[in-house]
Amino acid sequence: VGSDYFVSLATMTTKVKVLFFASAREAAGDVSSVEIELSSESNTMALRKILAEKYPRLADLVLDEDNITLALNEEYVPSGESLPLRNGDTVALIPPISGG
């Protein structure tokens, strides 16, 4: 195999789809979904930080696990845990649900 086939791991990326709901959608400027490209070694905590930088009005919500719960491929990410992200994953930002 020639050097043309060598791909540096540092250049590998992971693309995930992010879904915004309720107050997260409002804070992101009424965006319902977006694709985010991350390094191949990224995880859910890194995604929170990237979203906070990309959407400053969302920062206080997304960086606080009590304000935004993440669901990775329709499974809740337990509080305090950071799960690895893979190409094609879908992450939903779910604010607390209040009702009366």
C-alpha angles and dihedrals in degrees: 000000000000126000089257088075095053113105118190113233088222090068096048114110138193122218118205133179115232121203120201122207134189113323091007089058092049092048091050091056097267093303112154098191141356138179115237124195116213137171114279091251095055127131139188094275091054088050091054090054093047092050091049090054095044095046109032093183088057095050099093091049101042096045092053113074090201090061101041127030117198123220115199112202090341094310120109115244106231115243112266094020128109115202126199118255123224131197110279096021120144119220121191123201107216119188120205113284116232126185145160 
